[in-house]
């Protein structure tokens, strides 16, 4: 297990995964040629049913110079309630310019009346993770069409997306619905997430129980079994996909809780970075908008190190 601790500092009470990032995003349905990358937006990944929400779509960014590129399936943050695949595009384009195809995946959303009364409709777990599994299947099936490698598919995400990335690889029920398994995932990159819903609720409750009740119960339900069902920590015996685990000052308690569970399980294929000099929102902004970002480089280097060589992945 490779563990890197950056700027270890004491932290106080935190509430994370409830930060809104609203950045302008242009909506496209056509292909765009952007120098060394190709960008395709609003691809529906719905399989076998009609999507009336418009949320079950993905944006694809492809490096033009590299065939059989690894693919990063990226799930944006937003407390499972206001995830926007379009606001992740700056990060996706910067990663794609390094020779990695990226799919920014949207999914069905939960209500968020704790933040704004207008967010009063939506779904609960497991609908988010079902959508992510469906998107994975669609991307796996369309690898030849878009020119990335089906043998080098990585799944990552930020904040609530980090939770979903971990859950997809550890609770295989959702991939098995499509004849796939964790063996089809080359690596996972959960960043700034929470991984045990009861633990998440406990920390939020210490600062604001009303928020914890409306938020956590609105997303995951109110019973202990529902929280277990949604927690990657509940599936430790199924962890076998190489992992890059990243936190910052706000999500450090959640990541270290998960990290300790992983250590206890004996799993070794993990790289850990705790960037405590960064806030939750600050880390996302730095990775997304800085021309040079050592934090984004960690993601890119992990994918490059774990990906099979192109010839080997075709065999």
Secondary structure, 3 states (H helix, E strand, C coil): CEEEEECCCCCCCCCCCCCCCCCCCCCCCCEEEECCEEEEEEEECCCCCCCCCCCCEEEEEEECCCCCEEEEEEECCCCCCCCCHHHHHHHHHHHHCCCCEEEEECCCCCCCCCCCCCCCCCCCCCHHHHHHHHHHHHHHHCHHHHCEEEEEEEEEEECHHHHHHHHHHHCCHHHHCCCCCHHHCCEEEEECCCCCHHHHHHHHHHHCHHHHHHHHHHHHCCCHHHHHHCCHHHHHHHCCCCEEEEEECCCHHHHHHHHHHHHHHCCCCEEEEEECCCCHHHHHHHHHHCCCCHHHHHHHHHHHHHCCCHHHHHC
